[in-house]
Amino acid sequence: MANVAIAAEGLSKRYYIPSPHETDTSADGSAVPASRLRLRRRRATSGTWIDAVADLTFQIDHGEAVGLIGRNGAGKSTLLKLLSRVTRPTAGHVDVYGRVGALLEVGTGFHPELTGRENAFLSGAILGMSRRDISTRFDDIVEFAEIAPFIDMPVKHYSSGMFARLGFAVAAFLRPAILIVDEILAVGDLPFQAKCLAHMRQLSADGTTVLFVSHNLLAMADFCSRGLVMADGHLTFDGPMSEAISGYRRMLPASAASDAATEGRPSHELRVNGRPAVGTIECRPHDALEVEVDVDHPRDAGLSEVVLNLVIEAADGRKAIHLRNDIAGTGLTIGPGGTTFTIAIDDLSLAPGAYTMLLRFVSLRADRPVIWDTDRLQVLIVGDQRLASLVQPRYRFSQRAGSL
């Protein structure tokens, strides 16, 4: 166990969902006295229980960079709170070996009335660090967070981006043995996200264990070597990051609550190169590709402009091809009845490998906005698999003798 950073066994967390009459307001909207509310909850029989995290068993070693992915509501944030000791498990246990730095949400652990400087020292003290240790790292924290002019301002006046920068800098530069980072990085701009990823990579190389949660699968693929996939509170996959992303992608179309909006989704039929899009579509690197979709729009729907996206992604989630009709300068509309849309690619310059393809329709008519995706289709580009790139342009090698 000398190299183990986190060890969870049978880890579970249940939450009680009260029925409407158990809430803290009465039928007329007035507040319910606390004594009555406690008695009401003790007698509660009509509410339900939900397993936010259910029977998780896993182990993470020191120095590993692990990505945790899953749809909203899968249990990721609850798991991070259990690992950070923010909440206690209902069953099972988790052992954490080393000081933990956690960035779970904007402003976590910061007192709004204290300044950025005071909160940095407070966070270090909570982690068990001496004032001298914090002082030696304070300048690095301020420089990384890029908030030197505001460091002595109460953080209640900070923007969400300033909160994110200071929070990450404090969590990362106080040198925890284990760094836990939730989707908080989505608050920062792209240059700051790049700085954070580069710093986490350096921390991981120096032996810090990093557990990273994000919906940015490209960042996960670039940074993490191992992936954990969660669904409905359960751990459904634990293995290489590329396989975790691929498995997560396969889960999306089968889910009744997939990330793609399905309400108001019209019926459609997809064809590739004139044939129904079923199973796996095989192509060679420079083949032409024609994608057609027949859309049957509701009879009561009015005419509206459509933005049609064709997206082809690699197994690790990177977008290999993304085409949009509005960027191409082609206006598309959809109205009542049937409409056929066609996207023609003359030269599919993808390197051999496995990809997924989908079409996304966006219609933002004010009275009836619709966003929906087709199911993901497997696309296999056949050929020599030794190429590591996503694209394969037409090329040639040559040689000629020269005089020196």
Rosetta blueprint (number, residue, H / E / L):
1 M L
2 A L
3 N L
4 V E
5 A E
6 I E
7 A E
8 A E
9 E E
10 G E
11 L E
12 S E
13 K E
14 R E
15 Y E
16 Y E
17 I E
18 P L
19 S L
20 P H
21 H H
22 E H
23 T L
24 D L
25 T E
26 S L
27 A L
28 D L
29 G L
30 S L
31 A E
32 V L
33 P L
34 A H
35 S H
36 R H
37 L H
38 R H
39 L H
40 R H
41 R H
42 R H
43 R L
44 A L
45 T L
46 S L
47 G L
48 T E
49 W E
50 I E
51 D E
52 A E
53 V E
54 A E
55 D E
56 L E
57 T E
58 F E
59 Q E
60 I E
61 D E
62 H L
63 G L
64 E L
65 A E
66 V E
67 G E
68 L E
69 I E
70 G L
71 R L
72 N L
73 G L
74 A L
75 G L
76 K H
77 S H
78 T H
79 L H
80 L H
81 K H
82 L H
83 L H
84 S L
85 R L
86 V L
87 T L
88 R L
89 P L
90 T L
91 A E
92 G E
93 H E
94 V E
95 D E
96 V E
97 Y L
98 G L
99 R L
100 V E
101 G E
102 A E
103 L E
104 L L
105 E L
106 V L
107 G L
108 T L
109 G L
110 F L
111 H L
112 P L
113 E L
114 L L
115 T E
116 G H
117 R H
118 E H
119 N H
120 A H
121 F H
122 L H
123 S H
124 G H
125 A H
126 I H
127 L L
128 G L
129 M L
130 S L
131 R H
132 R H
133 D H
134 I H
135 S H
136 T H
137 R H
138 F H
139 D H
140 D H
141 I H
142 V H
143 E H
144 F H
145 A H
146 E L
147 I L
148 A H
149 P H
150 F H
151 I L
152 D L
153 M L
154 P E
155 V H
156 K H
157 H H
158 Y L
159 S L
160 S H
161 G H
162 M H
163 F H
164 A H
165 R H
166 L H
167 G H
168 F H
169 A H
170 V H
171 A H
172 A H
173 F H
174 L L
175 R L
176 P L
177 A L
178 I E
179 L E
180 I E
181 V E
182 D L
183 E H
184 I H
185 L H
186 A H
187 V H
188 G L
189 D L
190 L H
191 P H
192 F H
193 Q H
194 A H
195 K H
196 C H
197 L H
198 A H
199 H H
200 M H
201 R H
202 Q H
203 L H
204 S H
205 A H
206 D L
207 G L
208 T L
209 T E
210 V E
211 L E
212 F E
213 V E
214 S L
215 H L
216 N L
217 L H
218 L H
219 A H
220 M H
221 A H
222 D H
223 F H
224 C L
225 S L
226 R E
227 G E
228 L E
229 V E
230 M E
231 A E
232 D L
233 G L
234 H E
235 L E
236 T E
237 F E
238 D E
239 G E
240 P E
241 M H
242 S H
243 E H
244 A H
245 I H
246 S H
247 G H
248 Y H
249 R H
250 R H
251 M H
252 L H
253 P H
254 A H
255 S L
256 A L
257 A L
258 S L
259 D L
260 A L
261 A L
262 T L
263 E L
264 G L
265 R L
266 P L
267 S E
268 H E
269 E E
270 L E
271 R E
272 V E
273 N L
274 G L
275 R E
276 P E
277 A L
278 V L
279 G L
280 T E
281 I E
282 E E
283 C E
284 R L
285 P L
286 H L
287 D L
288 A L
289 L E
290 E E
291 V E
292 E E
293 V E
294 D E
295 V E
296 D E
297 H E
298 P L
299 R L
300 D L
301 A L
302 G L
303 L L
304 S E
305 E E
306 V E
307 V E
308 L E
309 N E
310 L E
311 V E
312 I E
313 E E
314 A E
315 A L
316 D L
317 G L
318 R L
319 K E
320 A E
321 I E
322 H E
323 L E
324 R E
325 N H
326 D H
327 I H
328 A H
329 G L
330 T L
331 G L
332 L E
333 T E
334 I E
335 G L
336 P L
337 G E
338 G E
339 T E
340 T E
341 F E
342 T E
343 I E
344 A E
345 I E
346 D L
347 D L
348 L L
349 S L
350 L E
351 A L
352 P L
353 G E
354 A E
355 Y E
356 T E
357 M E
358 L E
359 L E
360 R E
361 F E
362 V E
363 S E
364 L L
365 R L
366 A L
367 D L
368 R L
369 P L
370 V E
371 I E
372 W E
373 D E
374 T L
375 D L
376 R L
377 L E
378 Q E
379 V E
380 L E
381 I E
382 V L
383 G L
384 D L
385 Q L
386 R L
387 L L
388 A L
389 S L
390 L L
391 V E
392 Q L
393 P L
394 R L
395 Y L
396 R L
397 F L
398 S L
399 Q L
400 R L
401 A L
402 G L
403 S L
404 L L
